[in-house]
């Protein structure tokens, strides 16, 4: 009797995706998915040069059929140990409608597509953000984020008029939605013996954040680092360490939860928010 191959799926081949894949790849086949072939090629080469087995897939997380096709490929490759969903756009990278498509609807698509194929022992981590703490989503909007069918997530203009929201708020609301969706999915995943959680990073010095630092929002990012008790930004490897914990056996009783990894920013952010309010 052959032993099923153990596989890890990583969506998003940026710094956090590569760090997570490298941390989880030992003895497992890595299936990497991204919208960009160039990014996938770079990520795959980085892991293959270290001796890991990697398979790449082009994916558009905003398209459910595209995500479902990838989820099926992952399931056919072996036992799904972990799914790490890191794909996302920041306010400096895209307009609001595209942020909602990728960061909000995209995450919901990933959760729903993989819910169909996970089995006992599978575990998923989605990347939220400390930005969600400033979004102030109403209870009604939070419930919508958690439970609305995929085709209605972005179409209820009474709750979410995506045409009038600035990119910064689109990003924050999307990250609120990520956690709400994960919490709502926890029971269905548990029924299959699987777990699902989020992490909320603070300022992590990935390529995406460096792009933010060079944008009109750069002063805010620098202010956040200065207001962080640990007086620095985080690294992708530090995020990957927590992801490895959440997808591993030591976290076997943790599901539907979020771990904030921000160097103490939220705990010590009163001065930062006071300065932001004064500037406004």
HUNORVEN-V929657 format. One record per residue. N is the residue number from 0. OMEGA is omega as a letter, one per 40 degrees, with the letter a starting at -180 (* if undefined). Layout:
BEGIN
n=N omega=OMEGA
n=N omega=OMEGA
END
This chain:
BEGIN
n=0 omega=a
n=1 omega=i
n=2 omega=i
n=3 omega=i
n=4 omega=i
n=5 omega=a
n=6 omega=i
n=7 omega=i
n=8 omega=i
n=9 omega=i
n=10 omega=a
n=11 omega=a
n=12 omega=i
n=13 omega=a
n=14 omega=a
n=15 omega=i
n=16 omega=i
n=17 omega=a
n=18 omega=i
n=19 omega=a
n=20 omega=a
n=21 omega=a
n=22 omega=a
n=23 omega=a
n=24 omega=a
n=25 omega=i
n=26 omega=a
n=27 omega=i
n=28 omega=i
n=29 omega=i
n=30 omega=a
n=31 omega=i
n=32 omega=i
n=33 omega=i
n=34 omega=a
n=35 omega=i
n=36 omega=a
n=37 omega=i
n=38 omega=i
n=39 omega=a
n=40 omega=i
n=41 omega=a
n=42 omega=a
n=43 omega=i
n=44 omega=i
n=45 omega=a
n=46 omega=a
n=47 omega=i
n=48 omega=i
n=49 omega=i
n=50 omega=a
n=51 omega=i
n=52 omega=a
n=53 omega=i
n=54 omega=a
n=55 omega=i
n=56 omega=i
n=57 omega=a
n=58 omega=i
n=59 omega=a
n=60 omega=i
n=61 omega=a
n=62 omega=a
n=63 omega=a
n=64 omega=i
n=65 omega=i
n=66 omega=a
n=67 omega=i
n=68 omega=i
n=69 omega=i
n=70 omega=i
n=71 omega=i
n=72 omega=i
n=73 omega=a
n=74 omega=a
n=75 omega=a
n=76 omega=a
n=77 omega=i
n=78 omega=a
n=79 omega=i
n=80 omega=a
n=81 omega=i
n=82 omega=i
n=83 omega=a
n=84 omega=a
n=85 omega=a
n=86 omega=i
n=87 omega=i
n=88 omega=i
n=89 omega=i
n=90 omega=i
n=91 omega=a
n=92 omega=a
n=93 omega=i
n=94 omega=a
n=95 omega=a
n=96 omega=i
n=97 omega=i
n=98 omega=i
n=99 omega=a
n=100 omega=a
n=101 omega=a
n=102 omega=a
n=103 omega=a
n=104 omega=a
n=105 omega=i
n=106 omega=i
n=107 omega=i
n=108 omega=a
n=109 omega=i
n=110 omega=a
n=111 omega=a
n=112 omega=a
n=113 omega=i
n=114 omega=a
n=115 omega=a
n=116 omega=a
n=117 omega=i
n=118 omega=a
n=119 omega=i
n=120 omega=i
n=121 omega=i
n=122 omega=a
n=123 omega=i
n=124 omega=i
n=125 omega=a
n=126 omega=i
n=127 omega=a
n=128 omega=i
n=129 omega=i
n=130 omega=a
n=131 omega=a
n=132 omega=a
n=133 omega=a
n=134 omega=i
n=135 omega=i
n=136 omega=i
n=137 omega=i
n=138 omega=a
n=139 omega=i
n=140 omega=i
n=141 omega=i
n=142 omega=i
n=143 omega=i
n=144 omega=a
n=145 omega=a
n=146 omega=a
n=147 omega=i
n=148 omega=a
n=149 omega=a
n=150 omega=i
n=151 omega=a
n=152 omega=a
n=153 omega=a
n=154 omega=a
n=155 omega=a
n=156 omega=i
n=157 omega=i
n=158 omega=a
n=159 omega=i
n=160 omega=a
n=161 omega=a
n=162 omega=a
n=163 omega=a
n=164 omega=i
n=165 omega=a
n=166 omega=a
n=167 omega=a
n=168 omega=i
n=169 omega=i
n=170 omega=a
n=171 omega=i
n=172 omega=i
n=173 omega=a
n=174 omega=i
n=175 omega=a
n=176 omega=i
n=177 omega=a
n=178 omega=a
n=179 omega=a
n=180 omega=i
n=181 omega=i
n=182 omega=a
n=183 omega=a
n=184 omega=a
n=185 omega=a
n=186 omega=a
n=187 omega=i
n=188 omega=a
n=189 omega=i
n=190 omega=i
n=191 omega=a
n=192 omega=a
n=193 omega=a
n=194 omega=i
n=195 omega=a
n=196 omega=i
n=197 omega=i
n=198 omega=i
n=199 omega=i
n=200 omega=i
n=201 omega=i
n=202 omega=i
n=203 omega=a
n=204 omega=i
n=205 omega=i
n=206 omega=i
n=207 omega=a
n=208 omega=i
n=209 omega=i
n=210 omega=i
n=211 omega=a
n=212 omega=i
n=213 omega=a
n=214 omega=i
n=215 omega=i
n=216 omega=a
n=217 omega=a
n=218 omega=i
n=219 omega=i
n=220 omega=i
n=221 omega=i
n=222 omega=i
n=223 omega=i
n=224 omega=i
n=225 omega=a
n=226 omega=i
n=227 omega=a
n=228 omega=a
n=229 omega=i
n=230 omega=i
n=231 omega=i
n=232 omega=i
n=233 omega=i
n=234 omega=i
n=235 omega=i
n=236 omega=i
n=237 omega=i
n=238 omega=a
n=239 omega=i
n=240 omega=i
n=241 omega=i
n=242 omega=i
n=243 omega=i
n=244 omega=a
n=245 omega=i
n=246 omega=a
n=247 omega=a
n=248 omega=i
n=249 omega=i
n=250 omega=a
n=251 omega=i
n=252 omega=a
n=253 omega=i
n=254 omega=a
n=255 omega=a
n=256 omega=i
n=257 omega=i
n=258 omega=i
n=259 omega=a
n=260 omega=a
n=261 omega=a
n=262 omega=i
n=263 omega=a
n=264 omega=a
n=265 omega=i
n=266 omega=a
n=267 omega=a
n=268 omega=a
n=269 omega=a
n=270 omega=i
n=271 omega=a
n=272 omega=i
n=273 omega=i
n=274 omega=i
n=275 omega=i
n=276 omega=i
n=277 omega=i
n=278 omega=i
n=279 omega=*
END
